[in-house]
Amino acid sequence: MAASEATFTGPALRVTDIGTLAAVPPGPLTGAQMRSIPIIRDAVLLIENRRIAWFGPAAEAPAADAIPALSAAGGCLIPGLIDPHTHIPFAGERSGEFVRRIGGESYLSIMQSGGGIRVTTQAVRQASRDELVRLNLPRLRRMLSLGTTTVECKSGYGLAPEHELKQLRAIRGLDLLQPIDLVPTYLGAHALPVEFDGRADEFIDTIASEQLLSEIAREGLARFCDVFCDRGAFTVEQARRVLQRAAAAGLKPKLHADELAQIGATLLAGELAAVSADHLELIDEGGLAALKAAGAVAVVLPGTSFFLGIPHCDARRLIEADLPVALATDCNPGSSMIESLPLIMNIAACQLRMLPLEVLSACTANAAAALDLHKRRGAIARGFDADLVVLDTPSLEEWFYTPGRPRVQTVIKRGEIVYERSDDGAA
């Protein structure tokens, strides 16, 4: 539709005075596509009925003087950020383990000595659903102020049917109380609880029973099922059993894969046509080929390597293999107590050598694909959800050049302004 032909009715908003509009196209994006994002200078974007209706150079914008306007004040406009891998909601904290790791202990040795996930499991089991909501609501509000508009949330700390259901219901409660869209994932096979020591197969039958999976699906408590398939967690065969049962109940597969050891988890992700495989620090050529053949998104979690002091995933290798690469915080109390997706983006640029446009693609279009939302979210495209972020910097380059500095000025969720930073930097 030509600019002169555009008409706008119903609830609408104009974003004007955009210095730079990063017009990320719908994902998934691979290879050179990730760094070939159209950049529009001196732009305008129009919103109608909560969706993007038009965008382009200000000189070509259709007449819309009657529509309320938001000035970007020369700043950069980007799609709302999407965090496709977190372990919210949780309770308790593990700062003592953080210090032990700084002192030289490994994440795996701490877990094997009774620490790790089991500590958080105890805290989550002791917390009520309402307590989980209360503890995690401020976390989501902070994430919103950093430009995040969609977050994947996993269970996986209850490790018993009633407590896993409690976590999933807490996610539903949190979704209703704040603007960020929460995408729930069932991660019952996250770790082996102490009461099942030496009986992993029996635990799998409990946590992946037809009755439990049917209840999760029937109540709409999760869209995905994930398994921690790695050394010290669950085997490929155990993961396959969980994910096949979950698929029969209508839950799409995801996998924690190739983080601590190479046991064939990414091959399984390819076999089961997983929506995403996440971590991938130790992915091999067979895993690369399997993910590419399956069309899976590679979700890279640089905050985990940063937090644990272990080698990063080779994101450049994944990009050069034409895999769609996404980035996420992996926000959790043990291996990545990081809520800030912009911090993850800076780590990806400085340590993984990803270019700013590649990083932006990874946190928008490809992150949406990792949650199977890429047909309506994660891009600046007509008809897509009007989830947008206004930065106070005129360019992406300056944003990445100033890590740690709050640059989010305004957050728009489905066409409504849901966060504005005041002049003094406070919400």
N, C-alpha and C positions, 0 to 999 in steps of 0.2 A: 504494500500500500504506500503510495507516495505521501509525503508529508502533508500536502495540501488536501488530501482526501481523508485524513484521520479525523475522527470525531470521538469525543469522550463524554461518557455519561456515568452517573452513579458516583459512589465514593471515589475520590481521586486525589492525587498529590503530584506536584511538580518538584523535581529536584533540579535546581538551577545553579549557575555559577560553578559548574564542575570543571576543575582545572584539568584533570585527567580521568577518563572513564576507561577502566580495564574491562573490555567487553568479552569476558570469558565465555566461550561457546559451550553448549551442552556436552557432557562427557559420555563415555570415558575418552580421555585424550591420551595419546601415546607418542613416544619419541619426540620428534620436532614439533608436533602439535602442542605439546606442553609449553613451549616457549614462543609460540607463534600467535600470541593473543592480540587481537586488534586493540589498538590504543586510540581513543578519540579525545582530542584536545578541545577545550572550551565547549563542553557538552551539556545536554539537557536530557533528563529521563522522566517519562510520564508514567504514572501508576493509575490503574483503573480496576476497581473491584478486587483489590489486593494482589493484582498481577501486573507485570511489566507490560505496558501497552505500546510504548514507543521510546526509542533512544536514538541519539545521534548528535551531530553538530548543532550548536545553538542557532546558527544561521538558517538551519533547515527545519527547525521545530515548528509544529503546527500551532496555530493560535490557541492559547489555553489560559488567557488572562483571568478567567473566572475561577480557575482551579487553585486551591491553596498551594503556596510555594514554600519550599525549604531551600535555603541557600547553602551550598556546599562551601562557600567562601573561598573558592579557588582550590579546594582540597581534592583528593583522589576518591573516586567512588568505585567500590569493588563488591562482588557478591558477598552475602553473609557467609562467614566461615563455618565449616562443618567439621566436627570432631568425631571420626568414625570408630573410635576405640577408647572407651573408658570403663572403669570398674566402679562407677558411681551407681548405687549408694553404698557407703560403708560407714563403719563406726570405729572408734579407737584410733590410736596412732602407734607408730613403730620407730620413733626417733632413735631409740637405743640400738636397733639393728642398723640404722643409718651410720651411727658412729662405729659399730663393729666392722662394717664393710670398709669404712675409711681406714680402720686399723688393719685391714688385710684379709678379713674373712670373706668368703664368697657367698653369693646369694643362695646357691645350692646347699652349701654346708650349713648355713643358718637354718634353712628349711628342714634339712635332715636332722638337725639337733632339736627340733620341736618349735622353732620359730617360724617366721614367714607367714604364709597364708593361714595357718592354724591359729595364730594369735588374733588375726582379724576375724576369723570364724567365731571364736569365742565371744568377741565383742558384739558381732552382729547377732549371734544367737541370744545374747542377753538383752539386746535392744528391741523395743517394740516397733511396729510399723510406723507409728507416729513419731517416735524418736529418730528413726532413720530419715524421715521427711524433714524433721526440724534440723538435724545435723547437716544435711546436704543442701538445703535450700539456699543458704548463704553462698555456698560454693558455686551453684549455678548462676546466682546473681553476679558474682565476680566474673564468671566466664562470659556472661552477656556483656559486661562492661568492656571486655577485651575483644568484642566483635563476633563471638560465637553465637550462632542462631539455631543450630541443630546439633544434638549430642546423642551418640549411641551410649546406652547404659546397660551394663551387664549385671546379672546376678552372679553367684559363684562363691559367695562367702558364707552362705548358710550351710551348704553341703549336707542337707537333709531336706526332704520334700517340704515340710511345713515352713522351714526357714528360707528356702529358695522361693517359695510362693510369697512369703512376707516381703522379700526384697523386690520381687516383681511388682507386687501391689504398691510398695513404696514408690517405685518408679512411676506408676500410674498416678499416684497422689501428687508427686512432684511435678508431673507434666501439667496438671491442672492449676498449679499455683504460681507459675512464672511463664514468661514468653517463649523461652527456648523450647523447640520441639524435641521431645525425647523419644528415641527409637530403642525399644527394649530387646535384649538378647538373653536367652537362657544359657547359663554357663554352669550347669550343675556338676559337670565333670571338669572341675577346676583343679582340685587336689583331693588326696585321699584323707578323709577325716580320721582322727585317732581311733575312733571306735571300730573302724574297718581295717586297721593295720593288718597287712598280710592277706586281705580278702578283697582285692581290687575288683575282681569280676563280680563278686556279690554286690559291691557298692554300685557298680555300673547297672546291674539289674534293678537296684533300688532307685537310682537317680534318673534312669531312663526307662522306667516302667511305662507300659501303655496307658495306665490309669493317670499317672502324673502328666505325661506329655499331652494326653487328650484334654485334661483339665486346663493346662496352660493354653492350648490352642483354642479351646471352647470359649474361654474368658478373654481371649485376645491379649494375653499377658506378655507375649513375646512374638516377634516377627522372625527371629533367627535363633539357631542353636549353635553354640560354640563349644569347642573342647580344647583343653591344654594338652596337646600331643607332643611330648618331649621327654627327654631323659629326666627321671625323677617325678614324672607326672603320669600320663597314660600312653599306652602303646598304640601303634597304628591300628591293630585289630580292635582294641577297645574303643578307640575313637570312631572307627568305622561303624561299630555296632550302635553307638549312641546316635550318630548322625543319620544313619539309615532309619532308625526308629523315629527320630525327630522329623525326618522328611516325610515319613508315612503319616505323621500327624499334621503336616502342613508347615513345618518350620524349615526355613532355608538354612543351608550349612555355611558355617564359618570355621576357621581353625587358627589357633595359636600354633605357629609352625616354625621350626628351624631356629629357635632362639638359643637354646643351651647345648644342643647336640644335633647331629644330622641322623635322623632315624627314618626318614622317608615321609614326613608329614606333608610336605608340599606335593609329593606324588599322590597322596591320598586326596588332597584338596583338588587336584586335577581330576582324579577318578570320579569324585562325587560332584563335580561342577560347582565347587564352593563359590559363593559370591565374592569372598575375599580370603586371602591367607595373610596373617599378620605377624610381624616381627622380622623373620627372614634374614637374620644376621648370618646364618650358616647355610643359606640356600646353595644348592649345587646346580649343575647344568641340566640334570634331569628334572629337577624341580622347576627351573625356569621354563623349560619346554612344556611341562605339564600345566603350569598356570596359564601360559600363553594359549595353549590349545583349548583350555576350558573357558577362556575369557574372564578369568578371575582378576580382581584388583589386588595389587601388592600394597599392603598397608605397612608403611615403615614407621617405626616408633623410636626416633632418635633421643627422646627424653629418657628412655629406659637405659640406653647405653651411657648417656651423660650421667645419669643418677647412679648407675652401678659401676661406672668406670670400666666398661668392657668395650671391645671394638664395635664400631657402628656397622649397620647394614650398608652394603655398597650400593647406594641408590643410583649412582651413575650407571652401574652395570645393568640394573633393572630397566632404566630409561633407554639405554642403548639396545636392550633386547626387545624394545617395543612393548613392554608391559605398562599398563596404566598404573602409575604410582600415586598413592595417597599418603598423607601424613596425619598422625593423631598424637594426642598427649599420652595415652595409656594411663591417664590419671588414676592412681591407686596408692594405698598407704605404704606399700613395701618397696616397689621398684621404680616408681615415677610419681612422686608427690608433687606433680606439676599440673596446675589448672590452666595455664596460659598457652593457648595455641600460638599466639605471636612469638613467644619464647621458643617454642618448637620450630617455628618457621625460621627464626634466626639461627638456631643450631643447625638446621638443614642447609642453610645458605653457607654458614661459616665452616662447618665441619664435614658436611656431605657434598659440598661444592655444587649444590643445586642453584640454578639461576633464579632471580626473583620471580619471573613469570612461571617457571616450573614449580616453584614452591606455591605460588598462588593457585595454579591449576590443581596441585595436589591437595589443597585445603578447601577446594570448592567443587569443581566439576568431577574430579576423580573421587573425592571423599563422598560426594553424593552417589556415585556409582557403587562405592563400597557398601552403601546402605540401600541400594536398589531404588534410589530416589532421583536418578539422573534425568528422568523425563520431565521433571517439573521443578527441580531445585539445583542450586550450585552453579548457575549460569546467569548471565545477563542476556536474555532472549525473550522475545515477545511471547506472552502467555505463561511465562514462568512465574513462580511465587516471587513477590516483591520483597525478598530478604536481601537487605543491602547494608553496607557499612560506609560511612563517610569518614575518611581520615583527615587529619589536620595538616597533612603534608601534600604538596602538589604532585608528588611522584612516588611510585613504588620504590625506586632506588633510594630515595631519602628515608622511607620507612625502614627498609632493611639496614640502612647505614646507621641507624640510631637505636640499637637494641636496648631493651629495658625502659625506653621512654614511652609513656602512654600516648598513642597517636590516634586512638579512636575517639572521634568527636560525636558521632550520632549512629545509632543502630535502628534500622527499620525492619520490622517483622511483619510479613504479609501486608505491607502497605501502611502500617501504623508505626509511628515513632515510639519505641519502647525504651530507649536510653539516650540521654543527652548529657554530655560532660559539661559542667559549669566552667566558667572562666578560671576558677582556682584549681581545676583538675578534679573536683569532686563530682559525684553523680547528682 
